[in-house]
Amino acid sequence: MSHSEKAVVFFKQGYNCAQATAAAFADELGLDEDAVLRMMAGFGAGVGGLRETCGAVSAMVFIAGVLAGHHAPNDREAKKSLYTTVRQMAKAFADKHGTTNCAELLRSASCQPATDPAERNDEYYVRRPCARFVASAAEIISRTFRLHSS
């Protein structure tokens, strides 16, 4: 199963966009899946329901940090490289979906953004575009870091 497929499975189990996207990479990165789900829990709904940066995009930043953030605090070139990678991934997401902003992504799919989590049911999954966003974010991460799941 691809990372994108794994991310969608997590999302359809009820996890938020950030959790679903990041957890899809946990095993391959040697991270504890439950720990990743806990760490990413507050990033859903555009960071805690603020409807700002999409949780799937936040997960891309998290994974980039895990994969490329191991550097000395004064290593400006390593930081620059990481930040460039993050900007490139965010741009790829925005190029595909028009924005990285959660509220704008939802409005573009005729969904009304709310601060509180919505009930997850069949209707939710039909009308919400979020499964597409977690799949795209996972594709971008896989492509950027050349990660291939089995």
C-alpha positions as CSV (number, residue, x, y, z in Angstrom):
1,M,0.0,0.0,0.0
2,S,1.3,3.5,-0.9
3,H,1.8,6.2,1.7
4,S,-1.1,8.1,0.1
5,E,-3.4,5.1,0.5
6,K,-2.2,4.6,4.1
7,A,-3.0,8.3,4.8
8,V,-6.5,7.9,3.4
9,V,-7.1,4.8,5.5
10,F,-6.0,6.6,8.7
11,F,-8.2,9.6,7.7
12,K,-11.2,7.3,7.1
13,Q,-10.7,5.7,10.5
14,G,-11.4,9.1,12.1
15,Y,-8.0,10.6,12.5
16,N,-7.5,14.3,11.5
17,C,-5.5,15.3,8.4
18,A,-2.3,15.9,10.2
19,Q,-2.5,12.6,12.1
20,A,-3.5,10.6,9.0
21,T,-0.7,12.1,6.8
22,A,2.1,11.7,9.4
23,A,1.1,8.3,10.6
24,A,1.3,6.9,7.1
25,F,5.1,7.3,7.4
26,A,5.6,6.2,11.0
27,D,6.8,2.6,10.4
28,E,9.2,3.5,7.6
29,L,10.7,6.3,9.7
30,G,11.1,4.1,12.8
31,L,8.6,6.2,14.7
32,D,6.0,4.8,17.1
33,E,2.6,5.1,15.3
34,D,0.8,5.9,18.6
35,A,3.3,8.6,19.4
36,V,3.0,10.2,16.0
37,L,-0.8,10.2,16.3
38,R,-0.6,11.9,19.7
39,M,2.0,14.4,18.5
40,M,-0.1,15.4,15.5
41,A,-3.5,15.5,17.3
42,G,-3.5,19.3,17.8
43,F,-2.6,20.1,14.3
44,G,-6.0,19.0,12.8
45,A,-8.6,21.4,11.5
46,G,-6.0,23.9,10.5
47,V,-4.2,23.8,13.9
48,G,-6.7,23.2,16.7
49,G,-9.8,24.3,14.8
50,L,-8.3,27.7,13.8
51,R,-8.7,26.7,10.1
52,E,-5.3,28.1,9.2
53,T,-2.6,25.8,7.7
54,C,-4.1,22.5,6.6
55,G,-3.2,19.6,8.9
56,A,-1.8,17.6,5.9
57,V,0.6,20.5,5.2
58,S,1.6,20.6,8.9
59,A,2.3,16.9,8.7
60,M,4.6,17.5,5.6
61,V,6.6,20.0,7.8
62,F,6.8,17.4,10.6
63,I,8.1,14.7,8.3
64,A,10.6,17.1,6.7
65,G,11.9,17.9,10.2
66,V,12.2,14.2,11.1
67,L,14.0,13.5,7.8
68,A,16.1,16.6,7.4
69,G,16.1,18.5,10.7
70,H,19.0,16.8,12.3
71,H,21.6,19.6,12.4
72,A,23.4,21.7,14.9
73,P,21.4,24.8,16.0
74,N,24.0,27.2,14.4
75,D,24.1,25.3,11.0
76,R,22.5,28.0,8.9
77,E,23.0,26.1,5.6
78,A,21.2,23.0,7.0
79,K,18.4,25.2,8.2
80,K,18.2,27.0,4.9
81,S,18.0,23.6,3.1
82,L,15.2,22.4,5.3
83,Y,13.2,25.6,5.0
84,T,13.7,25.5,1.2
85,T,12.4,21.9,1.2
86,V,9.4,22.9,3.3
87,R,8.6,25.8,1.0
88,Q,8.8,23.6,-2.1
89,M,6.5,21.0,-0.6
90,A,4.0,23.7,0.5
91,K,4.1,25.2,-3.0
92,A,3.5,21.8,-4.6
93,F,0.4,21.4,-2.4
94,A,-0.8,24.9,-3.1
95,D,-0.2,24.5,-6.9
96,K,-2.4,21.4,-6.8
97,H,-5.2,22.6,-4.5
98,G,-5.0,26.4,-4.8
99,T,-3.9,27.1,-1.2
100,T,-2.5,25.6,2.0
101,N,-5.2,27.3,4.2
102,C,-7.7,24.9,5.7
103,A,-10.7,27.2,5.6
104,E,-10.0,28.1,2.0
105,L,-9.6,24.5,1.0
106,L,-13.0,23.6,2.6
107,R,-14.8,26.6,1.1
108,S,-13.5,25.7,-2.3
109,A,-15.4,22.4,-1.9
110,S,-18.5,24.1,-0.6
111,C,-17.9,23.0,3.0
112,Q,-18.5,25.4,5.8
113,P,-15.3,25.6,8.1
114,A,-16.1,25.1,11.8
115,T,-13.9,25.3,14.8
116,D,-15.1,22.1,16.4
117,P,-14.6,18.6,14.9
118,A,-17.5,17.4,12.8
119,E,-19.2,14.0,13.3
120,R,-17.5,11.4,11.1
121,N,-20.2,9.5,9.2
122,D,-20.8,8.5,5.5
123,E,-22.1,11.9,4.6
124,Y,-18.9,13.6,6.1
125,Y,-16.6,11.5,3.9
126,V,-18.7,12.1,0.8
127,R,-18.7,15.9,1.1
128,R,-15.4,16.6,2.7
129,P,-12.3,17.0,0.4
130,C,-9.8,16.1,3.1
131,A,-9.0,12.6,1.9
132,R,-7.7,14.2,-1.3
133,F,-5.5,16.5,0.7
134,V,-3.9,13.8,2.9
135,A,-3.3,11.7,-0.2
136,S,-1.6,14.7,-2.0
137,A,0.5,15.6,1.0
138,A,1.7,12.0,1.3
139,E,2.5,11.9,-2.4
140,I,4.5,15.1,-2.1
141,I,6.5,13.8,0.9
142,S,7.2,10.5,-0.9
143,R,8.3,12.3,-4.0
144,T,10.4,14.8,-2.1
145,F,12.3,12.3,0.0
146,R,12.1,9.4,-2.4
147,L,10.2,7.2,0.0
148,H,8.4,4.1,-1.3
149,S,6.2,2.0,0.9
150,S,5.3,-1.6,0.2
